[in-house]
Each structure stands twice: as C-alpha cells, then as structure tokens.
C-alpha cells in the first residue's frame, strides 16, 4: 500500500539536485550485497535496461517505467583530491525484483561548464501516464533553465531542454488549478519575480498559459523551498514556501517579513492564505533559518499532511538540551490543521535527542501493515555520523515514537565498512521507495565516507519487522559509474 503526497501530480519539491545533457550506459564492477558487512558482492550481470512497464492513470511518483518497481534518482558530485575540480552527474538506478539494479544505471551530465542542478521534480509533465524527471539547472543565479527526462515503458529518455520562458527555474510541480494537468512554479530570485506555468505541457515544454506572481516580500527575499500537497482535498494543490533570513537581525526586512508563506491554488493562480502561517513558522523556525517541510499522507485518510522538522525550545541550564521533534499538521476538508490535533513526535529519547532530529521526513508503509510510517534523519548524531529513525504508524492512524527503530553506521548486520572516525553522514534520501515491488517501502541512505571514503548507497529494505539490516543492499558510486574521486 502506498501513501503518496496527494495525487499523481501533487508532488512535494524533490530532495535531490539533478543535472542535464544525457549519457546513457550500463555499469560493471562492484555491485550489491544483502548480507555481510565486509564483503559487497557483484551486481546482476544480466541486467541492463529495466523491464518494460505500462502507463497508468495514476502513475507511481517513484516509478519511471511503470513496471511496479520504484526507481532511485540522485545527483552525485565527484571531486579531485585537491578540490580544484568537481563534476556533477544525475544518476537513475531502476528497481527490480532483486532491488536496485546497478547495471541499469543511467547517468546524465550537466551539459555545460559550471552548470549545476538546482532542483529535481518527479511528475507526469506531459500527461502520458509515466512519471518524468524535471530538473532545474543554472550557474548561481545566471543561465537558468530546465531539463526533462520523460518516462516511458523502458525508462527515462535522454534529457531535453524545455522551452520555458527565459529565466524560468522550476521550484515545484503540482496541479494548482485543479484541471488534472501538472503546473510548474518558479519562486523567483533576488527578492523579485515568481511565475506559475499552467499545464498541460507538450514535450517541448510549452505551457497552456502563464501567470506572473510576486513572492519576494517587497523585493526582500525569494523562496528557498516549496512543499506542495492537497491539504484540504479540493483537487487543487497548495504550497508552503520557506524563506531563509532573520528578520530580527536584518534592519532592511519589511515589517511584515515572514519565514513561511502558505498559498492556495485556484483557477487564476495562487492566493496567499496567511491564517496557518504562524503555526508552520513556529514549528520550522530556528536561529539559522527555517527547516524544510515535507508533505505526505501520514495518517492514511487520503488527505495530504504537512510534516515539519521542529527545534524544540531550549531547556533550562540545569536540564539536557530540549532537542528536536517532528510536528505533523494534518490535512482535512476544512483545511490544513482544521481536523485532527497536530502530533509532536520527539522520539523515544525525548530530551536527549539532538535538535536536528526530524530532518528530511518521508512517508511510506515500511512494515506493510497498511498504516503509513514516517522515516526521519538526525544528521548530527554522534559527530555527524547520522542516524535514520523509523516512526511507525499506530492503531490510531498516526505515527509515533512507540516501537521506533533506529539505524546508523554501527548497527549490527549492515553490509560494508563505515569510516571509524565518524562523519559517515548516514542519512536517508527521500522519497521512500518500494524498489523491489514487495509492498514495503524502502529507504535509500547515502554514506559518503563508507568503503574507505569511496562512498556507498545502502538500501534499507522494508519488512514486517521494519528495516532488517541483514537484508540491506549496498551499491557503491563506482558501481554506478560515478566514482566520488576524480582522477
């Protein structure tokens, strides 16, 4: 059972950064393993392109070829030893009955010197029933643009430049006007601009129409993240924007400067609805700027909820640090937060947790019991070693710390060799994916210092017991054709 964020076109802003200009090839060499920490095995030598799938009226956001196995997409940055050179590659690895197949790895280069990916969105842009990747790219604030890798029965096609308006850089994809077609949102840059392109789009990237927006707070700040979902079940997406600044310290901030903004979608674009902004801002605000929300159906009622990584108030000097939490504002037909009471999940360690507990939340049914679970990161755990926590869905339909499970670089049974000096950065990369098609959500972790700093992707397989470390699949960047170190 899947718990996507809204319908097939109501997708949160993606969590990996991507690149364009396509190079497609298979991979040989190191592969994957499901047991034994010290001995990664070779991959499946007979694999290549993924098995043929078929289109769907409601394509899975994680499945680019419609074969029932979710696929993993991320950006890998390779660097020279002295740090003077760097190269980005967008990597897509297709799922199969045996998990992620390294031989199917598809790599896409930036397509220009100095270019990098600014966003990547999973959405059915052209409405053909296959999930596509739409990736923004640019060099700083210059030369913006976007690429599309269109999904199909045998996987993603080569990247093509979209013919979007000059300067457009997609920040979010969703059906904001409720017509059933994907729309693309650009939040602007430098405190100005903002454009909504309303679909349907053709394969060249031409929208049906466009609407100019002003999201920059009187020229002060542009959005740094956009989280979309249909939080009131009206068929039109809403968007929560975050802005990175400290209005109390910055004298140039306008009087009504806000860390978050909440907009309702409609036939004429986006309309700001500020009533729910204080609750969102209170949850995500920190002295270093707002943390990034996510969307997903966390209680299984068919309506999107807003997941907010939260830094709790600092405790008195004679008490442990208050730590972090995950706040869930539940969607309802009466609007976000208008139904079920919010959840504030601190986890079993309570006040002993680091303040970054709750980062990168993602929803999926890991244990296959029909109730949605939530997976979060604690990036700073044990000197930036990182930790992944599974918060199970309870009998009341909401996730909690009861029976939580944690996995980190020192968990018994995991394959591979972590860095003994910490800093493994053992963090899952949303969204949760069912890569082997067994109706259990899996979490893909990236650990850049694993395997003597060669790095590793570890697929934590979902099972009735939660994550089972002994069944974890390990893939090295080298196996995917993107070694972390340039020659």
Secondary structure by P-SEA (a helix, b strand, c coil): ccccccccccccccccccccbbbbbccccbbbbcccccbbbbcccccccccbbbbbccccccccccccbbbbbbbbbbbcccccbbbbbbbbbbbcccccccccbbbbcccccccccccccccccccccbbbbbbbbbccccccccccccccccccccbbbbbcccccccccccccccccbbbbbbcccccbbbbbbbccccccccccbbbbbccccccccccccccccccccccbbbbbbbbbcccccccccccccccbbbbbbccccccccccaaaaaaaacccccccccccccccccccbbbbbbbccccccccccccbbbbbbbbccccccccccccbbbbcccccccccccccccccccccccccbbbbbbbccccccccbbbbbbbbcccccccccbbbbbccccccccccccccccccccccccccccccccbbbbbbbbcccccccbbbbbbcccccccccccbbbbcccccccccccc
